[in-house]
Amino acid sequence: MEGRESVIANGFLADNTLNEAIEIYMGELVGDKVFNCYGTEFPLLLKVIDAAKDLSIQVHPDDELARKRGMEQGKTEMWYVMEADPDAKIISGFRRDTTLEEYRAALDSGHLMDLLHAEKPQAGDVFFIPAGRVHALGAGVMVAEIQQTSDCTYRIYDYDRIDADGHKRQLHTAEAMDAIDFSGIQGHATTRYQARQNETTTVAACDYFATRLIPFNTPIRKNLEDVDCFVLYMCVEGLAAVKSMDTIVPLHVGECCLVPAAADSVELFPEGAAKLLEVTIDTHG
């Protein structure tokens, strides 16, 4: 994002921003379809969020609403839970279908939490957060977050906390009204998946990104000749290394590397047992 661009850490492009690299290599770096769609702005953000306290309850607009309000795009995201304390919680959506009037009344009376769906997360859980879903991380949760490149966030509730000057944080009550999906969560908010050792399992897929989990304890080689897109790898457990185009990048937990769209293949090496998230944009069709 402008003013907060990722800086390349190694290789001959070290110290350049990711957007500067895209300006030079265009489709060779991100893929022709991705470049034609997003230009020189990298389309995804990957973060590690370690919540030491309950984070504010918020919602993101979808693309249509964001553009009506002068922003380039909305925000859909996902969380992969890396660690979670036994009493930690994640808020995702409403307990039941809720009306705007019920929501307003609960917000005004200080009973919003009574309407929201909360779960106790465990390491390995996946939460897909489409635009419009009210959500929040509770204290004691560390997640890997994959999201659209967007900073449009509407803060709904911040537990009435005050800062050192005695002020409450700014809320975006009015702006959020039109962004919220008031549908109730049916069952669990987590995504069901069955991961197998040394195999690649899709844990989230949407128009903006596809995320796959790779738990492995033996080297894996992948053919990328038919992939017209960059591939991102984030280490979420253990220690691993990624080799492509004669470059080897070691990855500790929370670190990421980018394999360019021009790469024909990639090799993944674990040190003992490790887990990687593999993130791309589906450009087929």
Contacts in CASP RR format, 6 or more apart in sequence:
PFRMAT RR
TARGET T0000
AUTHOR 0000-0000-0000
METHOD contacts of the structure
MODEL  1
MEGRESVIANGFLADNTLNEAIEIYMGELVGDKVFNCYGTEFPLLLKVID
AAKDLSIQVHPDDELARKRGMEQGKTEMWYVMEADPDAKIISGFRRDTTL
EEYRAALDSGHLMDLLHAEKPQAGDVFFIPAGRVHALGAGVMVAEIQQTS
DCTYRIYDYDRIDADGHKRQLHTAEAMDAIDFSGIQGHATTRYQARQNET
TTVAACDYFATRLIPFNTPIRKNLEDVDCFVLYMCVEGLAAVKSMDTIVP
LHVGECCLVPAAADSVELFPEGAAKLLEVTIDTHG
1 41 0 8 1.000
1 45 0 8 1.000
1 149 0 8 1.000
1 151 0 8 1.000
5 17 0 8 1.000
5 18 0 8 1.000
5 19 0 8 1.000
5 20 0 8 1.000
5 42 0 8 1.000
6 17 0 8 1.000
6 18 0 8 1.000
6 42 0 8 1.000
7 15 0 8 1.000
7 16 0 8 1.000
7 17 0 8 1.000
7 18 0 8 1.000
8 14 0 8 1.000
8 15 0 8 1.000
8 16 0 8 1.000
8 17 0 8 1.000
8 18 0 8 1.000
8 21 0 8 1.000
10 249 0 8 1.000
11 247 0 8 1.000
13 21 0 8 1.000
18 42 0 8 1.000
18 258 0 8 1.000
19 40 0 8 1.000
19 41 0 8 1.000
19 42 0 8 1.000
21 29 0 8 1.000
22 29 0 8 1.000
22 30 0 8 1.000
22 35 0 8 1.000
22 39 0 8 1.000
22 40 0 8 1.000
22 41 0 8 1.000
22 42 0 8 1.000
23 40 0 8 1.000
25 260 0 8 1.000
25 262 0 8 1.000
26 35 0 8 1.000
26 39 0 8 1.000
27 34 0 8 1.000
27 35 0 8 1.000
27 261 0 8 1.000
27 262 0 8 1.000
28 260 0 8 1.000
28 261 0 8 1.000
28 262 0 8 1.000
29 230 0 8 1.000
29 258 0 8 1.000
29 260 0 8 1.000
29 261 0 8 1.000
29 262 0 8 1.000
30 38 0 8 1.000
30 42 0 8 1.000
30 43 0 8 1.000
30 229 0 8 1.000
30 230 0 8 1.000
30 260 0 8 1.000
30 261 0 8 1.000
31 228 0 8 1.000
31 229 0 8 1.000
31 230 0 8 1.000
31 261 0 8 1.000
31 283 0 8 1.000
32 228 0 8 1.000
32 261 0 8 1.000
33 228 0 8 1.000
33 229 0 8 1.000
33 283 0 8 1.000
34 43 0 8 1.000
34 228 0 8 1.000
34 229 0 8 1.000
34 230 0 8 1.000
34 261 0 8 1.000
34 281 0 8 1.000
34 283 0 8 1.000
37 43 0 8 1.000
38 149 0 8 1.000
41 149 0 8 1.000
42 149 0 8 1.000
43 148 0 8 1.000
43 149 0 8 1.000
43 208 0 8 1.000
43 281 0 8 1.000
44 146 0 8 1.000
44 147 0 8 1.000
44 148 0 8 1.000
44 149 0 8 1.000
44 208 0 8 1.000
44 209 0 8 1.000
44 232 0 8 1.000
44 279 0 8 1.000
44 281 0 8 1.000
45 145 0 8 1.000
45 146 0 8 1.000
45 147 0 8 1.000
45 148 0 8 1.000
45 149 0 8 1.000
46 144 0 8 1.000
46 145 0 8 1.000
46 146 0 8 1.000
46 232 0 8 1.000
46 234 0 8 1.000
46 256 0 8 1.000
46 279 0 8 1.000
47 144 0 8 1.000
47 145 0 8 1.000
47 147 0 8 1.000
48 82 0 8 1.000
48 142 0 8 1.000
48 143 0 8 1.000
48 144 0 8 1.000
48 145 0 8 1.000
48 254 0 8 1.000
49 55 0 8 1.000
49 79 0 8 1.000
49 137 0 8 1.000
49 142 0 8 1.000
49 143 0 8 1.000
49 145 0 8 1.000
50 140 0 8 1.000
50 142 0 8 1.000
51 137 0 8 1.000
51 138 0 8 1.000
51 139 0 8 1.000
51 140 0 8 1.000
51 141 0 8 1.000
51 142 0 8 1.000
51 143 0 8 1.000
52 139 0 8 1.000
52 140 0 8 1.000
53 138 0 8 1.000
53 139 0 8 1.000
54 136 0 8 1.000
54 137 0 8 1.000
54 138 0 8 1.000
54 139 0 8 1.000
54 159 0 8 1.000
55 136 0 8 1.000
55 137 0 8 1.000
55 138 0 8 1.000
56 136 0 8 1.000
56 155 0 8 1.000
56 156 0 8 1.000
56 157 0 8 1.000
56 158 0 8 1.000
56 159 0 8 1.000
56 169 0 8 1.000
57 91 0 8 1.000
57 112 0 8 1.000
57 116 0 8 1.000
57 134 0 8 1.000
57 135 0 8 1.000
57 136 0 8 1.000
57 155 0 8 1.000
57 156 0 8 1.000
57 157 0 8 1.000
57 158 0 8 1.000
58 134 0 8 1.000
58 135 0 8 1.000
58 136 0 8 1.000
58 153 0 8 1.000
58 154 0 8 1.000
58 155 0 8 1.000
58 156 0 8 1.000
58 176 0 8 1.000
59 132 0 8 1.000
59 133 0 8 1.000
59 134 0 8 1.000
59 135 0 8 1.000
59 153 0 8 1.000
59 154 0 8 1.000
59 156 0 8 1.000
59 176 0 8 1.000
59 179 0 8 1.000
59 180 0 8 1.000
60 74 0 8 1.000
60 75 0 8 1.000
60 76 0 8 1.000
60 77 0 8 1.000
60 129 0 8 1.000
60 131 0 8 1.000
60 132 0 8 1.000
60 150 0 8 1.000
60 152 0 8 1.000
60 153 0 8 1.000
60 154 0 8 1.000
60 179 0 8 1.000
61 69 0 8 1.000
61 71 0 8 1.000
61 74 0 8 1.000
61 75 0 8 1.000
61 131 0 8 1.000
61 132 0 8 1.000
61 152 0 8 1.000
61 154 0 8 1.000
61 178 0 8 1.000
61 179 0 8 1.000
62 74 0 8 1.000
62 76 0 8 1.000
62 130 0 8 1.000
62 131 0 8 1.000
62 132 0 8 1.000
62 179 0 8 1.000
63 73 0 8 1.000
63 74 0 8 1.000
63 131 0 8 1.000
65 74 0 8 1.000
65 178 0 8 1.000
65 179 0 8 1.000
66 72 0 8 1.000
66 73 0 8 1.000
66 74 0 8 1.000
66 75 0 8 1.000
66 150 0 8 1.000
66 152 0 8 1.000
67 73 0 8 1.000
69 152 0 8 1.000
69 175 0 8 1.000
71 150 0 8 1.000
71 152 0 8 1.000
72 150 0 8 1.000
73 148 0 8 1.000
73 149 0 8 1.000
73 150 0 8 1.000
74 131 0 8 1.000
74 148 0 8 1.000
74 150 0 8 1.000
74 152 0 8 1.000
75 131 0 8 1.000
75 147 0 8 1.000
75 148 0 8 1.000
75 150 0 8 1.000
75 152 0 8 1.000
75 153 0 8 1.000
76 129 0 8 1.000
76 130 0 8 1.000
76 131 0 8 1.000
76 147 0 8 1.000
76 148 0 8 1.000
76 206 0 8 1.000
76 207 0 8 1.000
76 208 0 8 1.000
77 129 0 8 1.000
77 145 0 8 1.000
77 146 0 8 1.000
77 147 0 8 1.000
77 148 0 8 1.000
78 126 0 8 1.000
78 127 0 8 1.000
78 128 0 8 1.000
78 129 0 8 1.000
78 145 0 8 1.000
78 146 0 8 1.000
78 147 0 8 1.000
78 203 0 8 1.000
78 204 0 8 1.000
78 209 0 8 1.000
78 211 0 8 1.000
79 90 0 8 1.000
79 126 0 8 1.000
79 127 0 8 1.000
79 129 0 8 1.000
79 137 0 8 1.000
79 143 0 8 1.000
79 144 0 8 1.000
79 145 0 8 1.000
80 124 0 8 1.000
80 125 0 8 1.000
80 126 0 8 1.000
80 143 0 8 1.000
80 144 0 8 1.000
80 146 0 8 1.000
80 203 0 8 1.000
80 211 0 8 1.000
80 213 0 8 1.000
80 236 0 8 1.000
80 277 0 8 1.000
81 90 0 8 1.000
81 121 0 8 1.000
81 122 0 8 1.000
81 123 0 8 1.000
81 124 0 8 1.000
81 125 0 8 1.000
81 126 0 8 1.000
81 127 0 8 1.000
81 141 0 8 1.000
81 142 0 8 1.000
81 143 0 8 1.000
82 123 0 8 1.000
82 124 0 8 1.000
82 142 0 8 1.000
82 143 0 8 1.000
82 144 0 8 1.000
82 236 0 8 1.000
82 237 0 8 1.000
82 253 0 8 1.000
82 254 0 8 1.000
83 123 0 8 1.000
83 140 0 8 1.000
83 141 0 8 1.000
83 142 0 8 1.000
84 120 0 8 1.000
84 121 0 8 1.000
84 122 0 8 1.000
84 123 0 8 1.000
84 125 0 8 1.000
84 140 0 8 1.000
84 141 0 8 1.000
84 142 0 8 1.000
85 139 0 8 1.000
85 140 0 8 1.000
85 141 0 8 1.000
86 120 0 8 1.000
87 120 0 8 1.000
88 120 0 8 1.000
88 121 0 8 1.000
88 138 0 8 1.000
88 139 0 8 1.000
88 140 0 8 1.000
88 141 0 8 1.000
89 118 0 8 1.000
89 119 0 8 1.000
89 120 0 8 1.000
89 121 0 8 1.000
89 138 0 8 1.000
89 141 0 8 1.000
90 118 0 8 1.000
90 119 0 8 1.000
90 121 0 8 1.000
90 125 0 8 1.000
90 127 0 8 1.000
90 135 0 8 1.000
90 136 0 8 1.000
90 137 0 8 1.000
90 138 0 8 1.000
90 141 0 8 1.000
90 189 0 8 1.000
91 116 0 8 1.000
91 117 0 8 1.000
91 118 0 8 1.000
91 134 0 8 1.000
91 135 0 8 1.000
91 136 0 8 1.000
91 138 0 8 1.000
92 117 0 8 1.000
92 118 0 8 1.000
92 119 0 8 1.000
92 127 0 8 1.000
92 129 0 8 1.000
92 133 0 8 1.000
92 134 0 8 1.000
92 135 0 8 1.000
92 185 0 8 1.000
92 189 0 8 1.000
93 116 0 8 1.000
93 117 0 8 1.000
93 133 0 8 1.000
93 134 0 8 1.000
93 135 0 8 1.000
93 181 0 8 1.000
93 184 0 8 1.000
93 185 0 8 1.000
93 189 0 8 1.000
94 115 0 8 1.000
94 116 0 8 1.000
94 117 0 8 1.000
94 134 0 8 1.000
94 182 0 8 1.000
94 183 0 8 1.000
94 184 0 8 1.000
94 185 0 8 1.000
95 115 0 8 1.000
95 116 0 8 1.000
95 117 0 8 1.000
95 184 0 8 1.000
95 185 0 8 1.000
96 184 0 8 1.000
97 182 0 8 1.000
97 183 0 8 1.000
97 184 0 8 1.000
98 115 0 8 1.000
98 182 0 8 1.000
98 184 0 8 1.000
99 182 0 8 1.000
100 177 0 8 1.000
100 182 0 8 1.000
102 115 0 8 1.000
103 112 0 8 1.000
103 115 0 8 1.000
103 180 0 8 1.000
103 182 0 8 1.000
106 112 0 8 1.000
106 114 0 8 1.000
106 115 0 8 1.000
107 156 0 8 1.000
107 157 0 8 1.000
107 173 0 8 1.000
112 156 0 8 1.000
112 157 0 8 1.000
116 134 0 8 1.000
117 184 0 8 1.000
117 185 0 8 1.000
117 189 0 8 1.000
119 188 0 8 1.000
119 189 0 8 1.000
119 190 0 8 1.000
121 127 0 8 1.000
121 141 0 8 1.000
121 190 0 8 1.000
125 190 0 8 1.000
126 190 0 8 1.000
126 191 0 8 1.000
126 193 0 8 1.000
126 203 0 8 1.000
126 204 0 8 1.000
127 135 0 8 1.000
127 143 0 8 1.000
127 189 0 8 1.000
127 190 0 8 1.000
127 191 0 8 1.000
128 191 0 8 1.000
128 204 0 8 1.000
128 206 0 8 1.000
129 135 0 8 1.000
130 181 0 8 1.000
130 206 0 8 1.000
131 179 0 8 1.000
132 179 0 8 1.000
132 180 0 8 1.000
132 181 0 8 1.000
133 181 0 8 1.000
134 156 0 8 1.000
134 180 0 8 1.000
134 181 0 8 1.000
137 143 0 8 1.000
144 234 0 8 1.000
144 236 0 8 1.000
144 254 0 8 1.000
144 277 0 8 1.000
146 204 0 8 1.000
146 209 0 8 1.000
146 211 0 8 1.000
146 277 0 8 1.000
146 279 0 8 1.000
148 208 0 8 1.000
148 209 0 8 1.000
153 172 0 8 1.000
154 172 0 8 1.000
154 175 0 8 1.000
154 176 0 8 1.000
154 179 0 8 1.000
155 169 0 8 1.000
155 170 0 8 1.000
155 171 0 8 1.000
155 172 0 8 1.000
155 176 0 8 1.000
156 171 0 8 1.000
156 172 0 8 1.000
156 173 0 8 1.000
156 176 0 8 1.000
157 171 0 8 1.000
158 168 0 8 1.000
158 169 0 8 1.000
158 171 0 8 1.000
160 168 0 8 1.000
161 168 0 8 1.000
161 169 0 8 1.000
162 168 0 8 1.000
163 169 0 8 1.000
191 203 0 8 1.000
191 204 0 8 1.000
193 201 0 8 1.000
193 202 0 8 1.000
193 203 0 8 1.000
193 213 0 8 1.000
194 201 0 8 1.000
195 201 0 8 1.000
195 203 0 8 1.000
195 213 0 8 1.000
195 215 0 8 1.000
196 215 0 8 1.000
197 215 0 8 1.000
197 216 0 8 1.000
197 217 0 8 1.000
198 215 0 8 1.000
198 216 0 8 1.000
198 217 0 8 1.000
198 218 0 8 1.000
198 220 0 8 1.000
199 214 0 8 1.000
200 212 0 8 1.000
200 213 0 8 1.000
200 214 0 8 1.000
200 278 0 8 1.000
201 212 0 8 1.000
201 213 0 8 1.000
201 214 0 8 1.000
202 210 0 8 1.000
202 211 0 8 1.000
202 212 0 8 1.000
203 211 0 8 1.000
203 212 0 8 1.000
203 213 0 8 1.000
204 210 0 8 1.000
204 211 0 8 1.000
205 211 0 8 1.000
205 282 0 8 1.000
207 282 0 8 1.000
208 281 0 8 1.000
209 279 0 8 1.000
209 280 0 8 1.000
209 281 0 8 1.000
210 279 0 8 1.000
210 280 0 8 1.000
210 281 0 8 1.000
210 282 0 8 1.000
211 277 0 8 1.000
211 278 0 8 1.000
211 279 0 8 1.000
212 277 0 8 1.000
212 278 0 8 1.000
212 279 0 8 1.000
213 275 0 8 1.000
213 276 0 8 1.000
213 277 0 8 1.000
213 278 0 8 1.000
214 220 0 8 1.000
214 268 0 8 1.000
214 275 0 8 1.000
214 276 0 8 1.000
214 277 0 8 1.000
214 278 0 8 1.000
215 237 0 8 1.000
215 273 0 8 1.000
215 274 0 8 1.000
215 275 0 8 1.000
216 240 0 8 1.000
216 268 0 8 1.000
216 270 0 8 1.000
216 273 0 8 1.000
216 274 0 8 1.000
216 275 0 8 1.000
216 276 0 8 1.000
217 270 0 8 1.000
217 272 0 8 1.000
217 273 0 8 1.000
217 274 0 8 1.000
218 270 0 8 1.000
219 267 0 8 1.000
219 268 0 8 1.000
219 269 0 8 1.000
219 270 0 8 1.000
220 267 0 8 1.000
220 268 0 8 1.000
221 265 0 8 1.000
221 266 0 8 1.000
221 267 0 8 1.000
221 268 0 8 1.000
222 265 0 8 1.000
222 266 0 8 1.000
222 267 0 8 1.000
222 268 0 8 1.000
223 264 0 8 1.000
223 265 0 8 1.000
224 231 0 8 1.000
224 244 0 8 1.000
224 259 0 8 1.000
224 263 0 8 1.000
224 264 0 8 1.000
224 265 0 8 1.000
224 266 0 8 1.000
225 264 0 8 1.000
225 265 0 8 1.000
227 261 0 8 1.000
227 280 0 8 1.000
228 261 0 8 1.000
228 283 0 8 1.000
229 261 0 8 1.000
229 280 0 8 1.000
229 281 0 8 1.000
229 282 0 8 1.000
229 283 0 8 1.000
230 258 0 8 1.000
230 259 0 8 1.000
230 260 0 8 1.000
230 261 0 8 1.000
230 280 0 8 1.000
230 281 0 8 1.000
231 258 0 8 1.000
231 259 0 8 1.000
231 263 0 8 1.000
231 266 0 8 1.000
231 278 0 8 1.000
231 279 0 8 1.000
231 280 0 8 1.000
232 256 0 8 1.000
232 257 0 8 1.000
232 258 0 8 1.000
232 259 0 8 1.000
232 277 0 8 1.000
232 278 0 8 1.000
232 279 0 8 1.000
232 280 0 8 1.000
233 240 0 8 1.000
233 242 0 8 1.000
233 251 0 8 1.000
233 256 0 8 1.000
233 257 0 8 1.000
233 259 0 8 1.000
233 268 0 8 1.000
233 276 0 8 1.000
233 277 0 8 1.000
233 278 0 8 1.000
233 279 0 8 1.000
234 251 0 8 1.000
234 254 0 8 1.000
234 255 0 8 1.000
234 256 0 8 1.000
234 276 0 8 1.000
234 277 0 8 1.000
234 279 0 8 1.000
235 251 0 8 1.000
235 252 0 8 1.000
235 253 0 8 1.000
235 254 0 8 1.000
235 255 0 8 1.000
235 256 0 8 1.000
235 274 0 8 1.000
235 275 0 8 1.000
235 276 0 8 1.000
236 253 0 8 1.000
236 254 0 8 1.000
236 275 0 8 1.000
236 276 0 8 1.000
236 277 0 8 1.000
237 253 0 8 1.000
237 273 0 8 1.000
237 274 0 8 1.000
237 275 0 8 1.000
238 252 0 8 1.000
238 253 0 8 1.000
238 270 0 8 1.000
238 271 0 8 1.000
238 272 0 8 1.000
238 273 0 8 1.000
238 274 0 8 1.000
238 275 0 8 1.000
239 250 0 8 1.000
239 251 0 8 1.000
239 252 0 8 1.000
239 253 0 8 1.000
239 270 0 8 1.000
239 271 0 8 1.000
239 272 0 8 1.000
239 274 0 8 1.000
240 250 0 8 1.000
240 251 0 8 1.000
240 268 0 8 1.000
240 269 0 8 1.000
240 270 0 8 1.000
240 271 0 8 1.000
240 274 0 8 1.000
240 276 0 8 1.000
241 248 0 8 1.000
241 249 0 8 1.000
241 250 0 8 1.000
241 251 0 8 1.000
241 268 0 8 1.000
241 269 0 8 1.000
241 271 0 8 1.000
242 248 0 8 1.000
242 249 0 8 1.000
242 251 0 8 1.000
242 257 0 8 1.000
242 259 0 8 1.000
242 266 0 8 1.000
242 267 0 8 1.000
242 268 0 8 1.000
242 269 0 8 1.000
243 249 0 8 1.000
243 266 0 8 1.000
243 267 0 8 1.000
243 268 0 8 1.000
243 269 0 8 1.000
244 259 0 8 1.000
244 260 0 8 1.000
244 263 0 8 1.000
244 265 0 8 1.000
244 266 0 8 1.000
244 267 0 8 1.000
245 259 0 8 1.000
245 260 0 8 1.000
245 262 0 8 1.000
245 263 0 8 1.000
249 257 0 8 1.000
251 257 0 8 1.000
251 276 0 8 1.000
259 266 0 8 1.000
268 276 0 8 1.000
END
